């Protein structure tokens, strides 16, 4: 299943509830919420109060990407705020499996992300317990970056490993994704796509999302 998850970092925060409703009406199934602490990544975004505040504005899946140090401390708080899917970074904690299991025991989907320089292989032992794996296609911390071409190979490598081992898993790609490079990622095996500026800053988000779906469908043929 092909899923589009617009990144809120590119939205107009002065009317965030309205922005979410617009992209949901345009066909987005997920809303991607990047939480940054200024420690794990060199930027600060938003946190629990914002997510809780906008939860009532959207029925989409809240895809919460925790770019924070030691995320297990805040699992309950983010779930209570409305997270449906929590993604932690492999690099952010000593025991990612422990955090994944803590998330799953709460009845919420769990994912693990890796930075561009982190080997794909670190995810292999975890795949059987994950609902999704996230390959960062830019360095985490800032929106509006260009996709790093080498990361497409990481998506392909992960999908091939999952298929060879009979593991069904969503693979998300995040960073610098537009209609121009989407086909490479879908062809490599990504089926959950994060796009920020390409959607929220488009004159017609519905048109962009529809175009992305057509591109994804074409890769399946």
N, C-alpha and C positions, 0 to 999 in steps of 0.2 A: 504494500500500500504506500502510495506516494503522499507525503505530508509536508505542508509548508508551514513554517514557524517564524513569522515576522518578528524581528528583534526590536523590542521597545526602545532600545538606546537611540534609534533613529526617529522616534516619534516626537511629536510636539507635546512636551510635558505640561503646557498650559491648558491642554484639553485632552488629557490622556484617556479618560473614559470614552470619550467620543471617538478618538483615534482607534481604540481597540474594537469598538463596535463597527467601525467602518471596514477594517481589514477582515473581521470575522464575516461580515456581510459579503465581502468580496471573495470569500472562499477559503480563508485561512482556518485550518483545524486547530493549530496550536498557537500560543502566544509565548515567545521566547523572552525570558526575563533574566538579564545579566546582573548578578549581584557581585559587586567588587568591593574589597575591603581596604584597598590602598596598601596592603602588605603582600598578599600573594601575587597581586598584579599592581602596577604603578598607577592606579586610578581608583576613584571612589564613585560609585553610581547611586544606588538606592538599596533599601532593605525591606524589612518586614512590614513597617507601617504603610509603605506605598503599595506593596502587593496586597495587603489586607484591604486597603482602601479602594483598589480598582477591581477586586474580585467580583463585586456585585455588578460590574459593568460588562462582564463577558461570560459566556457559557463555554468558551473554548478551553482546551486543555492548557493549564498553566505549566509551562515547560521552564522550570527554574534552574538556571545554570549558576552554581555557587563557585565563584572564583574567590574563595576565601580560605584562610588558614584554619586548620583543625575544624572542619565543618560539622563534625558530630555534635558539637556543642549547641548547634542551632537547628537541628533536624526537626524537633517537635514544633518549634516556633514557626518555621517556614510551612510546615504541614498545616498547622492551625491557621496560618494566614491565607491558605488556599492553594498551595502547590499540589499538583496532580502527579508531577514527575520531577524528581530531584536529581540533578547531575552534579557530581563532585569531581574534582580533579585528582587523578592518580598521584600527582606531584604534591598535593596539598596536605597529605596526612601520612602517618607511618603505616597504617593498616587499612587500605581502601576496602578490603573485604568486610571488615568489621562495620564500617560505615554503611556499606551497601546492605548488609543484613539488618542493621538498625532501621534503615529506611523501609525495607521490605516488611518488617514485622509490624509497621504502622499501616500497612495496606496501601502504600504509595509506590509507584513505579520508580526504579532506580537505574541510574546510568553513571558511567565513568568516562571522563574526558581526558585526552592527552594533548599536550602541546606539540607544535611542529617538530621539535627536536627529540621528543620522547619516542623510543622504539615502539612500533606497533605490538611487538611480542609481549610487552608487559600486560596487555589486555587479555591474552589468551587464557590464562588460568581463571579469569573472572567471568568469562563470557557466559558460562552456564548459569550464572546467578543474576545476570543483567537483563533488563528489558531493552536497553539501548546502549550503544557505545558512541562517543562523540570524538570525531577527528577534527581538531582545530586546523583550519586551513589558513589562518593568520596567527600571529602572536596574540594571545589573549590580553585584554586590557583596554583596547580602544576600538571604536567602530570606524568604518570608512576606509579600511586598509584593502590592499590588493591581495588576491588569493596567491598563495605560494604554490607554484606548479608541482613541486615535489610531493606535496601532501596528497595529491590525487592518487599517487602510487600507494600511499598508506591505506587509503580507503579500499582500493582494489585488493591489497594484501589481506586486509582484515576480512573482507567479504569472502575471499577464496578460502581462507582458513575456516570460517564459520560453516561454509557449505561443505567443505571436505569432512568436517566433523559433525555434520548433521545438527548444527546449532541455528535455530531461528532467532534472529535478533535484528532490531532496527539499527541502522547505522546513520548517524547524523553528521552532517558537514556544516561548519560554521566559519564564515569569514570571507568577505570579498566576493560573494556569490551573486551573479547576475544572470540574466537570460543568455548572455553571450558565452558563459563558461559552464552553465548548468549541465549540458549534455555530457561533458567529460565526467562529472561527478556521478551522475545517474548511471552512466555506462560502467563506471568503476564499482558501483554497488551501493551508493548512498541512496537512501529512500526517505530521509527526513532532512529537509533543507532549511537552514536559517538564512534569512535575507532581511537586512535592515533598511538601508538607504534605498535599495532597489524597489522596495514596496512602499514604505512610509513616505518617502519623498517623491514618489511618482505622481504625476498629474492624475492618473487613473489607476489606482491599485488593483481594481478588478481586472483590468486589461493585462497588467503585468502577471498577476497570479494565473489567469487563464492561459497566457503564453507559456508560463513555466510548466503548467500541466500538460500542454500540448507537446512540449519538448520532452518531458518525462515519458509520456505515452509513446512517443516516436522511438525512444530508446528500447522499449520493450518488444518492438516488432522485429 
